Amino acid sequence: QLEMEAVSKALAVLSGDDAHDLFSRTFNPSLAQVAATAASARREAAAKVLALAAKKASNPRLAALAFTVRLDAFERVKKAIDEMIEQLTKDKAAEIKHKDF
């Protein structure tokens, strides 16, 4: 009951106009997107150069490297997802233990 009350108050604060205005003033999504797009474009260009060199030299190792460079962008995302799942599993176990107590 107490947790539900605290969550309701937190949601009321976070969904209020003051919180929305503060978020709007401090968050600039265009800067984050430009950085991500620029890094993605460089990664894609490097992968293309490696793929062309692999094809020209008939080198499967270079082809594998090009493939790895292209997929490397997803490694951080996969790692973050795995960490979130691990943390949620720990939280679930702690919550079950707390409720059983």
Backbone as a printed PyTorch tensor [residue, N CA C, xyz], in Angstrom:
tensor([[[  0.8390,  -1.1900,   0.0000],
         [  0.0000,   0.0000,   0.0000],
         [  0.8840,   1.2540,   0.0000]],

        [[  1.8930,   1.2530,   0.8710],
         [  2.7930,   2.3970,   0.9700],
         [  3.5890,   2.5890,  -0.3250]],

        [[  4.0060,   1.4760,  -0.9360],
         [  4.7430,   1.5560,  -2.1990],
         [  3.8760,   2.1450,  -3.3060]],

        [[  2.6320,   1.7260,  -3.3690],
         [  1.7150,   2.2330,  -4.3970],
         [  1.5150,   3.7390,  -4.2330]],

        [[  1.4250,   4.1860,  -3.0070],
         [  1.2430,   5.6050,  -2.7250],
         [  2.4790,   6.3960,  -3.1690]],

        [[  3.6670,   5.8550,  -2.8790],
         [  4.9110,   6.5170,  -3.2690],
         [  5.0590,   6.5730,  -4.7860]],

        [[  4.7020,   5.4840,  -5.4490],
         [  4.7790,   5.4500,  -6.9090],
         [  3.8020,   6.4470,  -7.5150]],

        [[  2.6220,   6.5540,  -6.9630],
         [  1.6280,   7.5140,  -7.4620],
         [  2.1390,   8.9400,  -7.3240]],

        [[  2.7560,   9.2480,  -6.1860],
         [  3.2920,  10.5960,  -5.9850],
         [  4.4340,  10.8700,  -6.9680]],

        [[  5.3070,   9.8780,  -7.1690],
         [  6.4180,  10.0490,  -8.1010],
         [  5.9090,  10.2780,  -9.5200]],

        [[  4.9070,   9.5320,  -9.9230],
         [  4.3300,   9.7120, -11.2620],
         [  3.6880,  11.0840, -11.3970]],

        [[  3.0460,  11.5450, -10.3470],
         [  2.4230,  12.8630, -10.3900],
         [  3.4880,  13.9440, -10.5820]],

        [[  4.6120,  13.8150,  -9.8880],
         [  5.6890,  14.7990, -10.0220],
         [  6.2980,  14.7320, -11.4190]],

        [[  6.5860,  13.5190, -11.8860],
         [  7.2540,  13.3580, -13.1760],
         [  6.3720,  13.7280, -14.3620]],

        [[  5.0790,  13.6000, -14.2170],
         [  4.1870,  13.9180, -15.3400],
         [  3.6400,  15.3360, -15.2460]],

        [[  4.0840,  16.0910, -14.2760],
         [  3.6260,  17.4720, -14.1150],
         [  4.2130,  18.3950, -15.1610]],

        [[  3.6380,  19.5860, -15.2480],
         [  4.0880,  20.5690, -16.2280],
         [  5.5110,  21.0480, -15.9580]],

        [[  5.8670,  21.1990, -14.6770],
         [  7.2220,  21.6520, -14.3470],
         [  8.2680,  20.6580, -14.8330]],

        [[  8.0170,  19.3720, -14.6230],
         [  8.9600,  18.3430, -15.0680],
         [  9.0570,  18.3290, -16.5900]],

        [[  7.9290,  18.4840, -17.2470],
         [  7.9160,  18.4920, -18.7130],
         [  8.6900,  19.6910, -19.2500]],

        [[  8.5040,  20.8650, -18.6430],
         [  9.2210,  22.0560, -19.0830],
         [ 10.7240,  21.9020, -18.8750]],

        [[ 11.1140,  21.3660, -17.7340],
         [ 12.5290,  21.1600, -17.4440],
         [ 13.1480,  20.1870, -18.4460]],

        [[ 12.4330,  19.1210, -18.7240],
         [ 12.9210,  18.1430, -19.6940],
         [ 13.0610,  18.7730, -21.0730]],

        [[ 12.0930,  19.5530, -21.4660],
         [ 12.1240,  20.1920, -22.7820],
         [ 13.2870,  21.1730, -22.9050]],

        [[ 13.5970,  21.8770, -21.8130],
         [ 14.6850,  22.8570, -21.8550],
         [ 16.0510,  22.1930, -21.8730]],

        [[ 16.2040,  21.0800, -21.1820],
         [ 17.5290,  20.4870, -21.0210],
         [ 17.8480,  19.3840, -22.0130]],

        [[ 16.8600,  18.8040, -22.6510],
         [ 17.0960,  17.6850, -23.5580],
         [ 17.0540,  18.1660, -24.9920]],

        [[ 18.1150,  17.8640, -25.7430],
         [ 18.1770,  18.2390, -27.1490],
         [ 18.4320,  16.9740, -27.9690]],

        [[ 17.3800,  16.3320, -28.4700],
         [ 17.5560,  15.0630, -29.1810],
         [ 18.3350,  15.1900, -30.4860]],

        [[ 18.3400,  16.3740, -31.0960],
         [ 19.0400,  16.5010, -32.3730],
         [ 20.5470,  16.3030, -32.2170]],

        [[ 21.1170,  16.7200, -31.0760],
         [ 22.5510,  16.5220, -30.8730],
         [ 22.8970,  15.0550, -30.7180]],

        [[ 22.1060,  14.3300, -29.9760],
         [ 22.3680,  12.9070, -29.7740],
         [ 22.2220,  12.1450, -31.0900]],

        [[ 21.2470,  12.4980, -31.8810],
         [ 21.0220,  11.8030, -33.1430],
         [ 22.1440,  12.0680, -34.1260]],

        [[ 22.6580,  13.2820, -34.1760],
         [ 23.7400,  13.6120, -35.0990],
         [ 24.9810,  12.7980, -34.7470]],

        [[ 25.2970,  12.7090, -33.4740],
         [ 26.4750,  11.9530, -33.0610],
         [ 26.3160,  10.4840, -33.4080]],

        [[ 25.1490,   9.9380, -33.1590],
         [ 24.9160,   8.5340, -33.4610],
         [ 24.9490,   8.2890, -34.9680]],

        [[ 24.4030,   9.2140, -35.7340],
         [ 24.3890,   9.0670, -37.1860],
         [ 25.7920,   9.1740, -37.7550]],

        [[ 26.5900,  10.1030, -37.2350],
         [ 27.9540,  10.2720, -37.7340],
         [ 28.7920,   9.0280, -37.4410]],

        [[ 28.6730,   8.4930, -36.2250],
         [ 29.4250,   7.2890, -35.8730],
         [ 28.9670,   6.1130, -36.7240]],

        [[ 27.6840,   6.0200, -36.9600],
         [ 27.1400,   4.9400, -37.7710],
         [ 27.6340,   5.0480, -39.2170]],

        [[ 27.6860,   6.2600, -39.7310],
         [ 28.1460,   6.4560, -41.1090],
         [ 29.6290,   6.0760, -41.2450]],

        [[ 30.4350,   6.4460, -40.2520],
         [ 31.8630,   6.0790, -40.2940],
         [ 32.0330,   4.5680, -40.2190]],

        [[ 31.2600,   3.9410, -39.3590],
         [ 31.3360,   2.4840, -39.2120],
         [ 30.9320,   1.7980, -40.5170]],

        [[ 29.8720,   2.2890, -41.1270],
         [ 29.4000,   1.6970, -42.3860],
         [ 30.4280,   1.8910, -43.5020]],

        [[ 31.0450,   3.0620, -43.5520],
         [ 32.0700,   3.3290, -44.5710],
         [ 33.2730,   2.4000, -44.3850]],

        [[ 33.6850,   2.2100, -43.1340],
         [ 34.8100,   1.3050, -42.8590],
         [ 34.4550,  -0.1250, -43.2640]],

        [[ 33.2230,  -0.5360, -42.9770],
         [ 32.7930,  -1.8840, -43.3440],
         [ 32.7960,  -2.0590, -44.8630]],

        [[ 32.3760,  -1.0310, -45.5940],
         [ 32.3550,  -1.1090, -47.0600],
         [ 33.7730,  -1.2230, -47.6230]],

        [[ 34.6990,  -0.4290, -47.0700],
         [ 36.0820,  -0.4810, -47.5390],
         [ 36.6650,  -1.8670, -47.2840]],

        [[ 36.4260,  -2.3980, -46.0910],
         [ 36.9290,  -3.7360, -45.7810],
         [ 36.3050,  -4.8030, -46.6720]],

        [[ 35.0140,  -4.6730, -46.9360],
         [ 34.3350,  -5.6550, -47.7910],
         [ 34.8850,  -5.6110, -49.2170]],

        [[ 35.1150,  -4.4030, -49.7260],
         [ 35.6850,  -4.2810, -51.0710],
         [ 37.0990,  -4.8610, -51.1320]],

        [[ 37.8970,  -4.5690, -50.1070],
         [ 39.2570,  -5.1160, -50.0700],
         [ 39.2250,  -6.6380, -49.9680]],

        [[ 38.2850,  -7.1630, -49.2060],
         [ 38.1530,  -8.6170, -49.0720],
         [ 37.7740,  -9.2550, -50.4060]],

        [[ 36.8690,  -8.6060, -51.1040],
         [ 36.4330,  -9.1410, -52.4010],
         [ 37.5720,  -9.0880, -53.4210]],

        [[ 38.2840,  -7.9600, -53.4270],
         [ 39.3800,  -7.7800, -54.3730],
         [ 40.5080,  -8.7830, -54.1170]],

        [[ 40.8150,  -9.0120, -52.8430],
         [ 41.9150,  -9.9130, -52.4870],
         [ 41.4470, -11.3510, -52.2850]],

        [[ 40.1510, -11.5910, -52.4020],
         [ 39.5700, -12.9150, -52.1320],
         [ 40.0250, -13.4340, -50.7630]],

        [[ 39.9010, -12.5540, -49.7700],
         [ 40.3680, -12.8550, -48.4270],
         [ 39.1650, -12.9930, -47.4850]],

        [[ 38.8730, -14.2350, -47.0480],
         [ 37.7270, -14.4250, -46.1700],
         [ 37.9030, -13.7890, -44.7830]],

        [[ 39.1430, -13.6230, -44.3520],
         [ 39.3730, -12.9830, -43.0490],
         [ 38.9600, -11.5110, -43.0860]],

        [[ 39.2870, -10.8440, -44.1760],
         [ 38.8550,  -9.4490, -44.3170],
         [ 37.3370,  -9.3610, -44.4110]],

        [[ 36.7250, -10.3010, -45.0920],
         [ 35.2660, -10.3180, -45.1890],
         [ 34.6390, -10.5010, -43.8070]],

        [[ 35.2250, -11.3840, -43.0210],
         [ 34.7290, -11.6020, -41.6550],
         [ 34.9140, -10.3520, -40.8060]],

        [[ 36.0360,  -9.6710, -40.9940],
         [ 36.2890,  -8.4350, -40.2570],
         [ 35.2730,  -7.3560, -40.6420]],

        [[ 34.9730,  -7.2540, -41.9220],
         [ 33.9730,  -6.2830, -42.3830],
         [ 32.6140,  -6.5800, -41.7630]],

        [[ 32.2700,  -7.8370, -41.7120],
         [ 31.0010,  -8.2560, -41.1150],
         [ 30.9760,  -7.9230, -39.6260]],

        [[ 32.0950,  -8.1530, -38.9450],
         [ 32.1930,  -7.8580, -37.5130],
         [ 32.0720,  -6.3620, -37.2580]],

        [[ 32.7260,  -5.5590, -38.0910],
         [ 32.6430,  -4.0990, -37.9370],
         [ 31.2020,  -3.6380, -38.0960]],

        [[ 30.5090,  -4.2040, -39.0520],
         [ 29.1180,  -3.8120, -39.2910],
         [ 28.2260,  -4.1940, -38.1110]],

        [[ 28.4660,  -5.3360, -37.5060],
         [ 27.6160,  -5.8020, -36.4050],
         [ 28.0540,  -5.2710, -35.0460]],

        [[ 29.2420,  -4.6990, -34.9570],
         [ 29.7690,  -4.2440, -33.6700],
         [ 28.8870,  -3.1860, -33.0210]],

        [[ 28.1710,  -2.4220, -33.7950],
         [ 27.2930,  -1.3920, -33.2400],
         [ 26.2310,  -2.0010, -32.3400]],

        [[ 25.8430,  -3.2280, -32.6110],
         [ 24.7950,  -3.8650, -31.8220],
         [ 25.3280,  -4.5150, -30.5540]],

        [[ 26.6430,  -4.6490, -30.4410],
         [ 27.2140,  -5.3020, -29.2660],
         [ 26.8940,  -4.5370, -27.9890]],

        [[ 27.0010,  -3.2140, -28.0380],
         [ 26.7020,  -2.4150, -26.8460],
         [ 25.2340,  -2.5320, -26.4690]],

        [[ 24.3840,  -2.5660, -27.4700],
         [ 22.9520,  -2.6960, -27.2070],
         [ 22.6530,  -4.0590, -26.5950]],

        [[ 23.2360,  -5.1130, -27.1660],
         [ 23.0230,  -6.4570, -26.6190],
         [ 23.5500,  -6.5590, -25.2010]],

        [[ 24.7080,  -5.9410, -24.9380],
         [ 25.2840,  -5.9720, -23.5960],
         [ 24.3680,  -5.2470, -22.6080]],

        [[ 23.8470,  -4.1030, -23.0100],
         [ 22.9470,  -3.3470, -22.1290],
         [ 21.6710,  -4.1280, -21.8400]],

        [[ 21.1430,  -4.8020, -22.8450],
         [ 19.9390,  -5.6060, -22.6550],
         [ 20.2230,  -6.7650, -21.7070]],

        [[ 21.3590,  -7.4310, -21.8940],
         [ 21.7330,  -8.5280, -20.9990],
         [ 21.8860,  -8.0480, -19.5580]],

        [[ 22.4920,  -6.8690, -19.3780],
         [ 22.6580,  -6.3190, -18.0340],
         [ 21.2990,  -5.9840, -17.4030]],

        [[ 20.3850,  -5.4450, -18.2040],
         [ 19.0520,  -5.1330, -17.6770],
         [ 18.3200,  -6.3980, -17.2650]],

        [[ 18.4290,  -7.4430, -18.0750],
         [ 17.7720,  -8.7100, -17.7480],
         [ 18.3570,  -9.2800, -16.4650]],

        [[ 19.6660,  -9.2110, -16.3390],
         [ 20.3230,  -9.7140, -15.1300],
         [ 19.8540,  -8.9400, -13.8970]],

        [[ 19.7810,  -7.6190, -14.0120],
         [ 19.3490,  -6.7960, -12.8830],
         [ 17.8840,  -7.0660, -12.5360]],

        [[ 17.0390,  -7.2130, -13.5380],
         [ 15.6270,  -7.5070, -13.2800],
         [ 15.4530,  -8.8700, -12.6190]],

        [[ 16.2700,  -9.8280, -13.0220],
         [ 16.2150, -11.1550, -12.4040],
         [ 16.6030, -11.0680, -10.9330]],

        [[ 17.6630, -10.2940, -10.6390],
         [ 18.0810, -10.1100,  -9.2510],
         [ 16.9970,  -9.4080,  -8.4380]],

        [[ 16.3990,  -8.3640,  -9.0310],
         [ 15.3320,  -7.6390,  -8.3400],
         [ 14.1370,  -8.5470,  -8.0620]],

        [[ 13.8090,  -9.3790,  -9.0350],
         [ 12.6830, -10.3040,  -8.8750],
         [ 12.9600, -11.2810,  -7.7380]],

        [[ 14.1720, -11.8310,  -7.7180],
         [ 14.5310, -12.7820,  -6.6650],
         [ 14.4930, -12.1070,  -5.2910]],

        [[ 14.9940, -10.8750,  -5.2090],
         [ 14.9830, -10.1520,  -3.9400],
         [ 13.5540,  -9.8440,  -3.4970]],

        [[ 12.7090,  -9.4990,  -4.4490],
         [ 11.3140,  -9.1950,  -4.1240],
         [ 10.5780, -10.4460,  -3.6470]],

        [[ 10.8240, -11.5630,  -4.3000],
         [ 10.1990, -12.8280,  -3.8690],
         [ 10.6760, -13.2100,  -2.4860]],

        [[ 11.9620, -13.0460,  -2.2420],
         [ 12.5270, -13.3580,  -0.9250],
         [ 11.9190, -12.4560,   0.1420]],

        [[ 11.7580, -11.1680,  -0.1960],
         [ 11.1800, -10.2120,   0.7520],
         [  9.7210, -10.5490,   1.0490]],

        [[  8.9760, -10.9180,   0.0220],
         [  7.5570, -11.2550,   0.2330],
         [  7.3950, -12.5520,   1.0100]],

        [[  8.2940, -13.5140,   0.7960],
         [  8.2280, -14.7760,   1.5180],
         [  8.5900, -14.5970,   2.9740]],

        [[  9.3860, -13.5830,   3.2790],
         [  9.8230, -13.3400,   4.6530],
         [  8.6720, -12.8130,   5.4320]]])
